[in-house]
Amino acid sequence: MEKRSTQPPKIKNKNAAPVQISAEQILREAKERQEVAIKVPKQKIHDHEELMEYRGRKRKEFEDRIQRSRLHIGEWLKYATWEESQDELQRARSVYERALQVDSQNTTLYLKYVEMEMKHKNIALARNLFDRIVTILPRRDQFWLKYTYMEEMLEEVARARQIFERWMQWEPEEEAWMAYVKFEKRYKELDRARAIYERFVHIHPDPKNWVKWAEFEEREGSTEKARDIFTRAIEVMGEELMEQRLFISFAKFETRQKEIERARVIYKYALDRIPRSKSQSLYNQYVQFEKQYGDKDGIEDVVVGKRRLQYEAELANNLKNYDTWFDYGKLEESTGDVDRVREVYERAIAQVPPAQEKRLWRRYIYLWIKYALFEELEAKDYERARQVYKASIQLIPHKKFTFAKIWLLYAKFEIRQLDVNAARKALGMALGMCPKDRLFKGYIELEIDLRDIDRARTLYTKYLEWSPSNCTAWIEFAKLEMALSDTDRARAIFDLAIAQPELDMPEILWKAYIDFECKEGEWTNARSLYRKLLQRTAHVKVWISWAHFEATVPDEGQTAVARDVFKKGCDTMKEQGLKEERVILLEAWKEFEKAQGTADTLKSVQDLMPKMVKKRRQIESADGGIAGSSQWEEYYDYIFPDDQTQKPYFKLLSKVHEWKARMEKENAEKAATAAVSATTETAPEITTEASPETSTEEPAPTASSPSPEMANGEDSSGR
């Protein structure tokens, strides 16, 4: 079997074709190549015998088709239409009747049948047929319409009205009633039209049908009747079946009649009674109405109402959405309606968080705060504000968590009401139930503002008994005594503070104590504090701070004393083996000498500066052993020149740096000489000899020479 190639054929000529193929060309060629359809030649009939023969042949064909597909109504219709074209109406009727025996409810058959009778003006037969149809198919509105139309064209108005009445007894759809109304309007029978509308809204009491009736009366100039119809519609529908479109049409009707106040009352009446979820269009129409006919207050009411609907919709989805309650309360406060504001806040505070977890209560508690502030500042109902505060305090589960803000706000409220005892009682109860830093601070600030220093001291004492490690509280207590110029009390407080075994931020406490002694000019006490602090911690910052302190003491020789502190600090760091801290201290000493020292003192400090070298060491495992011979890490180390054990290493390191600088200089000179010789074609060969300086220097280190890392007796592994 021959295999077919799957490769696409190669195109040899890729140039554009001389004739481009387009859709127009394809359609034109298809039209040209289309075969001519064979037309049946027209048969000319010359006498009656040929006509009868032709008719017989056609009838036989139709009968054969009907026998083959008896249920195909199209064949029956073609047969009847052909008989009609031959003016054989009796035969056509026979065909229609036979077809109706096959399908007695076929709408198309009846339509073609009755149209044939109407076309040939067989009025009696058409009426009989219509009566027969509407009896068999009373719910097919098109036959009723055709029947009435035929009678109206024959100017049989009374007969057409009778047909309409027969039709209405079947209680048809709305279009049938409107056709009846239009029929009566064409003949100026307005009273009959009103009676039809009366029956219509009784059978189909839909709001739009009442609106159609009212619009009919308005067009006829019966304003009072239209208003009565709207009123009757509202009464009939009741509050349960109220729809916004009825009220919209009623309000627009009153607006067209220039009854602006009536329209406004209708809008407000509807908005108060229809659920907000079903009155969006009504509200939008009311907004447009107020913008066109209302004043500033009315427009603001509309805007507020619209936002109120939005908030209610949001709250319907989630009543625990406290942010929406905040916005809702603020909106009602802007209207000035105290009752509405209270209603919103009461609904809001009723939404208690589902669990006693502080994260769920943080937003909720602000609802109580805003409610209390509104009662105090806006409503001026101080007793109600007090009750709000008390209710909120009773609601919060203080044994699990509390909010210092609500306690402090309540105390300040009582202070504004000139009831200091109530404020103190509230804060005392708070400290007894749930002591917190913020409560202590707020209570102390309150007593200080009231200038009751003894109470403030007592509160500080209780505060520090409750939290003795709070350095901020110790400092604030001492500051209070300093503000009262009681230096001894302040110093005693600081002494008690630094004697505590545990402190949260001891650095700020010691700094505050030292600053206090400096401010008082007690330099000896400050120096003693530095010594005490260094007994507890030898932190490098303490040494730097002490040295700077000594430099600021107003006495002769303060620079030398500061220098001694720096030197003593370096020695201490050296003894403890703290290289990083020692470097930091030397850097601070260097900056100090730059600012206040001389060139000699600066050089002496610079001579103490270490060299930083890179070393390698094996990584230790978690159990303290060596992780592996192939696992190494690099680290930086400092080589200090004043260390006795590191002096040989430091000296060798210096030699290495000197040799490296010398070699770089020689290489640069050789490169310059080579460049000069390359530019001179006949330049003689230049030979260089070692200078006396070079000959006296030590030879460059070879592979067998000790590396810098081995200068102190250590190899690259740190052994």
N, C-alpha and C positions, 0 to 999 in steps of 0.2 A: 504494500500500500504506500502510495506516494505521500510523503510528509509535506504539509503546507508550511510555508515560512510565516513565522509570527512577526517578522520585522516589517515595519511600514515601508511602502515603496519609496525609493529615493527620487526626489524631484530634481530633474536635470536643469530645467529652466525656471528660475525663481523670479523672473521679471513679470511685471503686471500684464494681464491679458489685454489684448486690444479692445475687446468688448466686455465691459463690466456687467455682471449679472446683478439685477436689482429686483425688488419685489414687483415693481410695475411691469418689468419685462416678463417675469414668470407668469403673472396674471394675463398679460396680453397674449402670450403664446398659448396658454391654456384655452383662452377664448377662441383663438384662431383654429386650434386643433380639435375643438369640440365638434362632435358629430351632430349633424342636423337631425332633430327629432322627427320621427315619422308621424305625419298628421293623417288622421282619418279623413278620407275625402267626404265632402258634404254630399248628402244624398238629397236629390231633388224628387219631390213627390208630385206626380202629375195628375193623378185622379184619386177618387175615393177608395178604390180597391187597394191601391198602393198604401194609402194612409192607414186603412184598417189592418193591412198586413204588417206595416211598421209598428203600429200600436200593439198588435197581438204579440209580435216578436219581443218588444220591450217589456210587455207585461210578463211574458214567460220568463224573461231574464230576471226581472225583479222577484217574481214568485220563487224562482230557483234559488236566488240569493237568500230570500227570507227563510226558505226551508232549510238551507244550509246553516244559517246563523239567525235563528229566530229571536234570540235575546239581544241581538245587536240593534239598538234603537235607531242608529244612524241609517241602516238600510231601510227601515220603515219610513223615516223622514224623507229620504231621497225618493222613495216610491210615491209618497203622498205629494211631494213637491212636483214630481213629473206629471202626475195626474192633474194637478192644479194648472200646470203649464199647458195642458191639453184641453183646458176648460171642462174637464170632467170632475166637477165639484162633488157630485154624488159619490163617484168612485173614490175621490180623495177622502171624503168623510168616512167611507167604508174602511179605507186603509187606516185612518187615525183610530177608528173604533176598534179595529182588529189589534192595532198596536197597544191600545189602552187595556185590552184584555190580557196582553202579555205583562205590562207594567202599568198598573192603574194609578200610581202616584208619581209618575215621571213628570217633573215640572216642565221640561223642554217640550214634551209632546203636547201638553195642554197649551203652552204658549203659542206654539206653531199653529195648533188647531184653531185657537180663538183669533189669532192674528189673520188667519185665512178668512174666517167669517167676517171680521171687521174690514178687511181689505176689499172684499166683494160686497160690503154694505148689507150683509144679511143680519140686520140688527136683532131681529127676533131670535134667530138661531144663536147669535152671539150672547144675548141675554140668557137664553136657556143654558148655554154652555157655561157662562160665568156662574149662574146659580148652582149648576151642578158642581163646578170646581170648588167654590167657596164652601159648599156643603161637605165635599169630600176632604178638602185641604183648608180648613178654616185658619190655620196658623201661618199660611203662606201670604205674607202681606202684599207681595207684588201683584197678586191677582185682584185683591181688594182695590189696590190703587188703580190698576188698569180698568177695573169695572167702573169705579167712580169717575175716572178720567173720560171714559167713553160716554157716560151719561152727561157729564158736564159739557163735552164737545157737542152733544146733541141738544144742549140747552135744557136738559131735563133736570133742573136744580132740585126739585122736590124728590125725584127718584134717587138722585145722587145722595141727598141727605138721608134718605131711608137706608141706602146701602151703608153709609157711614155709621148710622145707628146700629144696624145689624153687626157691623164690624166691631164697634165699641163694646157690644155685649160680651165679646170674647176677651175683653181686657187686654188688648194688645200692648206692644212696647210703646215707648215715648214718641217715636217717629210717627206712628199712626195717629196719635192724639194731636200732634202738631200739624199734621196734614189736614185734619178735620178743622182745626182752628184757622189755618190759612184759608181753607175753603170758605168758611163763614166770613172771614175778613174781606175776601174778594167781593163778596156780595153785601158788605157793610152791615152784616148782622152781628153787631158788637155784643148785644145782650146774649145771643146764642153762644158767642165765643167765650164770654165770661162763664156761662153755665158749663161749657165744656171744660174750661180750666178748673172749675170747682170740682167736677167729677174726676178730672185728671189728677189733681193733687191728693184727692181722697184715695185713689187707687195706687198712685206712685208718689208717696209723700217724701220725695227726695228734696233736699234744699235747693238744688239747681232748678227744679220744676217750680217751686215757689218764686224763685228769682225770675224765671221766665214770665210768670203771671204778673209779677209786680212791674217788670219792664214793659209788658204789654199795656198795663194801665198808665204807666208814665208816658209812653209814646202817645197814648190817646188823650193825654192831658188830665187824667184823673189822679192828681197828686195824693189826695187824702185816701183814695181807695188803695193806691200803691202802698202808702204807709200802713194802712190797716192790714194789708196782705202780709207785709213783713212782720208786723206785730203778731198776727195769727200764726205765722210760721214758727216764730220763737216759742209761742205758747204750746203749739202742737208738738214740736220737736222735744221740748223739755231739756233739762240740763244734761241728761244722760246721752242724748243724741245730738247735742249741739255741734255744729261744724263752723269753722272759721269763715268759709266762703259766704255763708248766709249773712254774717255780720259785716263782712267786707262790702258786700253788695248794698246792704242797708246803709252803712256809713257813707259809701260813695253816693248813694241816692240823696241822702240828706245834704251832702256837700254840694251836689249839683243844684239843689234847691236853696243854696246859700244858708242853710241851717248848720253853721259851724259848731255851735255848742251841742246841738243834738248829736252830730257826728262824733264829737269828742266823748260824749257820755256813752254812746254805743260802743266805741272802741274800748273804753275803760271797763264797761260792764262785761264785755266779752272776755277781755284779758283776765278779769278776776274769776271767771267761771270756767273757762276752757282750760284743760291741762296744758302746762307749758310745753310739753313735748308735741302737742298738736296745734300750736298757735304761732308757729314761726312766721308764716305768711301774713297772718293778722298783725303780728307785731311789726313786721317790715312796713306794712301799709300804714300803720299808726305812726311810725317814725317819719315816713314821707309826708303824712298829713300834718304833723306838728312842725316839720321843717318849712312847710308851705304856709300854714295858717297860724301856727303857735308863736308865743313869745319866747324870751330867753329861758324863763323858768320851765315852760312846757317842754322845750327842747332838752333841757337838762334832765327833766323827769324821764323823758323818753330814753335818753342815753343811759341813765341809771337803770331803768327798767331792762334795757337790753343786756347790760352787763350782769344784772341780777339773774336773768334767765341763763346766761352762760355759766355763772357760778353754781346755780342750782343743778344744771345739767352735769357739771363736773362732780358735784357732791353726790349726785345720784349714783355715779359709778363707784365712788370711794369716799365714804364719810370720814375716814381717818386721814384725809388729805389736809393737813393742818395749814399748809401754805395757802390753799384756797380759802380756808376760813379766815386767815389773816386779811387777804385781799377783800373778802366779802365784808368783814367788819369795818375795814377802812372805807369801803364804798358807802356803807350805811352811815358811818360817821360824817361823811361829806354831805349827806342829805340833811343832817340835823334832826332827824326823827329819832328821838331817844328810845321810844318803845321798840322801833324796828332794830335799833342797835342792840338793845338788851336781848331781844329775841334771838338775834344771830349769835351773840356771845353765849347765851344759855344753851343753844343748840350745839355750839362748838365745844364748850367745856363738858358737855354730856358724853362726848366721844372719848372716853378714858382709854388709854393704851391697853392692849390685851394682856400684857405681861409686865411684871415688876422688874423691868430692866431699864437702866438709866438712859441708854441710847434711844429707847422708844419714847421717853418722857421729855427729852431735851427741848423739842419743838412744842410739845403740848403745854408745858408750864408757862410758855410765853402768852398763851391765850388768856390764862388767869391774870397775868401781869397787865396785858393790854386792857382787859376788862376792868381791873381795879383803877388803872390810870384814867380810863374814860369816865368812870363814875366820879373820880376826884376832880379831874381837870375840866371836863366838858359838862357833865350833868350836875356837878357841884353837890352830889349826894354823898356826903362824907360817911355817914353811917352805913350806907350800902357798900361803899368802897371798903370799909373796915370788915364788913361781913364777907366780902369776896376774899380778902386776904386771909381771914380766919378759916374759911372753907377750903382754900387751897392748901393751907398748912395742915389741916386735918386729913386731907386726901393723900398727901405725899407719904409714901412708906419710909419714914425716917430711919428705921432700924436697918434697912437695906441700902438706902442712898438718900441724899437730900440735895437741896439747892440753896446755897448760901444767898443767892441773889434775892429770892423771895423773902427770906427773913430780913435782910438788910433794907429792902424796899418797904416792908411793913414797919420796921422801926423808924425809918425816916418819915414815913407817913404820920406816925404818931407824934414825932417831933414837930412836924408842920402843924399838927393839931394841938400843939403845946401840952402834950401829955407825955412828959419825959419818963415817968414811972412805967407807963405801958410799954414804951420802947425798950427800957432796960429789962423789963420782965420778959418781953418777947425774945430778946437776944440771950438773956440768961437761960431761958427754956431751950433755946437752940443749942447753946453750948452744953447744956446738960444732956440733951437727947442725942446730938450728933455733932461733936466738936470738929471744926475744920479750920485750916489756916485762914481762909478768907473770912470766916465768921469772927475769929479773934482779931484780925486786922481791922475789919469794919467796926467792931465794937470799940476797939481802942481808939480808932480815928474819931468815932462819935464822942467819946469821953474827952478826948483832947480838944475837939471843937467846942465842947461844953465847958472847957477849962477845969475839969475835975481831974486833977493830976493824981490824986491818991487812988481813985478808981482805976485810972490808966495803969499805975504801977501794979496795983493788985491784979489787973487783967494780964499784964506782961508776966507776972509771977506765975499765974495759972497757965498761961500759954507755954512758958518754958518748962513747967512741970510736966505738961502734956507732951511737949516735943523738945527735949533738951538738946537734941542734935541740930536744931534749926539755927544756923549761923546768922541768917537774915534777921531773925527775931532778936537775938542777942545784940546785934549791931543797932537795930532800931531802938531797943531799950536804952542802950548807951547813948544814942543820939538824943533821945528824950532828956536824959539827965544833963547832957552837954548843953542842950538848948536852955535848960534851967540853971546853967552855970554851976552845977553841982559836980565838980571834977572828981572828988573822992568817990561818989556813988558810981560815976561812969567807969573809973578805973577798977573799982571793985567788981562791977558787972563784967568787964573784960577779963579780969583775973578768973572769975568763976567760969566764964565761957571757955577760955583756953585750957582749963583744968578738966573739961568734960572728956570722958574716954572716947566718945564717938561724935564726930561732927560731919555734916554733909558737905560743907565747903570750907575747910579750915584755912585755905589760902586767903580768902577774902576777910575772914575774921582776924587773922594775924595782921594783914595789911591795914585793916581799919584800926586796930589797936596801935600799931606803929605810927600811923598817920595821926592818931589822936595825941600821942606823946610828942610827936614832932610839932604839931600845932600848938601844944602847950609849952614847947621849948624845953622839954625834959629829955635832953639828948642822952643823958646817962641811962635813963629808963629805956629809951628806944634801943640803945646799944645792948642793954641787958636782954631785951626781948629778942634781938637777933641771935644772941648767944643761946637763949633758951630754945629758940626755933631750930637752930643748927644741931642741938642735942637730939631733937626729935627727927629731923630730916636734914640730910646733907645735900639737898637739891641745888643744882648749879644756879638757879635763878635767885635763891636766897643769898648766895655769896655775891652775885652781881648786884642785887638790890642793896646789900649791906655796904658794898664798896661805894656805890653811888651815894648812899646815905652819908658815909663818912666824908665824901667829897663836898657835900653840901653843908656840913656842920660849920657854923660861923666861928672858926677858931684857926689859929696859925698851925701850919703843918697838916692840914686836912688832906692834902694830896698824898703826902707820905703815908698817912694812916690808911687811906684808901688803897694805896699800892701794897701795903702790908697785908690788907685783907685779901687782895687778889692773889698775892704770893702764898698766903696761908691756905686759901682755897685750892690753888694748884697743887700744893703739897698734899692736901687731904685727898684730892682726886687721884693723885699719884699713888698714895698709899692704898687706896681702895681699888685701884686698877680700872678706874672709869675713864677710858680714853675719849669717848665721844663727848662727855661732859667737860673733860679737861680742855678739849679743843674749843668748845663753846666759850668756856671761861677765858681762855687765852685770846679769842677773838674780841670778847668784850673788853679785856684788859688793853688790847692793842688799840681799839677805838678810843678808850679812855686816854691813853698816852698821846694819841694823835690830837685830842682836844685840849688836854691840860698838861701833858708831859713835855719833855725835851727830846732832842734828837738821840741823845745817849740812852735815855730810858726807853724810847721807842725801839732802838736797835737791840737793847737787851731783851725786850719782849719778843721781837722778831727772831732773835736767836733761839728762843724757846719754842718757836713754832715747829710742828712735826712735819715729816715727809709722809705722804700717803703712797703706799705700795700695794700691789695686787698679789694675793697669795691663793694657793689652792689647798683644799683639805678634803678628806674623805667624809662622806655623808654618814651620819650615825642613824641607826635604825631606831624604831620606837622603844625597843627594850634596852637601849643604851649601848648596844654593840655596834660594830662597823657593818654598814649595810652591804658593802661589796667592794672588791678591789677596783672595779671599773666605774664606780659612782663617785664623782668628785664634784666639788662646787668651788667657784671663785669667790673671794671676798676681799675687802679692802681693810688694810691695817695701817695704824699710825706708828711711825718711828720717831720718838722724841730724843733730841740730842742730849738732854740732861739725865737720861736714864743710864745707869752704870752698865747694866747688862746689854744695852743696845748701842753703846758707844762704838765698838768695832764695826758693827753692822752699819751704823750711820756714817762712819768714816769711809768705809768701802763704798757705800752708796754715793757719797760725795765724789769719790774718785771716778766712779763709773760715769756720773753726769759730766764731770770735767772732760773725760776721755771722749765721750759722745759729742760734746760741743767742739772739741778740737778736730775730731774726724770730719764733722760736718763742714768746718771751716776749710780744711785741706781739700776736701772734695769740691767745694765751691771754687777754690783757687785753681785746681786742675781743670775744671770745666771751662773757666775763663781763659786759661792758657790755650787749651785745645781750640777754642773758638777763634782766638787770634791767629794761631798757626794755620787754620783752615782758610782764612781770608788772604793770607800772604802766600803767593805761589812759590817763591824762591826763599822762603823763610828757612833759616838753619834750624837744625834739631836742637831743641832746648832740653837741657837736663837740669833737674832740681836736686838739691841736696837737703838733707835734713838740717833744720836750724838748730842752734844750740838749745833752744827751748824744747824742741822735740826730742832731742837726744837725752835730755835729762829726765823726761817724763817716763812713767812706768809703762811697760808694754801693754798693748790692748789685750783684753781678756780673750783667751782661746776657749776651745770647747772644754778643756780641762780646768779652766779657771773657775773659781767659785762664783755662782750666780748671786745676785742681790738677796735672793730669798735664803741663801745658805750663809749669809754674812754673820748671822747670830747663832750659828751652830745648828740651824734647821734646814732640812731639805725641803723640796717643793711640796711634800705631803704634810708639812707642819711638824715633823718629828724632830 
